[in-house]
Amino acid sequence: MVDISIRLEEKHDYFKVEDLTREAFWNLYKPGCDEHYLVHTMRNHSDFIADLDYVAEINKQIVGSIMYTKSHVYDENNEVLDTITFGPLCVHPKYQRIGIGTKLIEYTKKIVIDKGYPAIIILGDPHNYCKHGFRNGKDYNISTYDGKHPLGLLVLELKKGVFDNKKWRFKESDAYEIDESKIDEYDKRFNEKEKKYEYSQELFSMIVRSIVE
């Protein structure tokens, strides 16, 4: 059995975590990736939750990372309920499928519950997250802010019944809005890698953004 330890990210970890994120997402959803630049910028955003910024280690080597931001849902009267969102969640390709991502989710979920958040809401692949108890937002009458119900809008209810008898619109943090014109320049800090398609961007978009009829 592999000994996986979980700890808070520290400042001296920053570049290592960005490099890890780059390795995990490179050519996954498009040629190259932008998630490592997102990690770099989101740490300075007001919605970033530093005490939920964790890394996973094997033999003192960082092999996984999870980061959280504040998010919100709004009811029909525009009354707001605070929620929380994780992402990026990543594991180095050499260490995937041995439970590191699961351990990061389960470890931090306990802290999220202690903080009193009613739900974790993400945009992601249902195949990756429904096994952790996430369900489609439509099951809780939660749509995107513009009223759509994508397959990839996923909700982990932590306070039973908190969404009952209302319709909700989800608003993620604008920490996830990055200046794409700066990605290539930032990427020069890392080892050069070939950009190419290894995964269907169209398929991923269909999973995450397509509408539940």
Order of alpha helices (4+ residues) and beta strands (2+ residues): beta-alpha-alpha-beta-beta-beta-alpha-beta-alpha-beta-beta-beta-beta-alpha-alpha
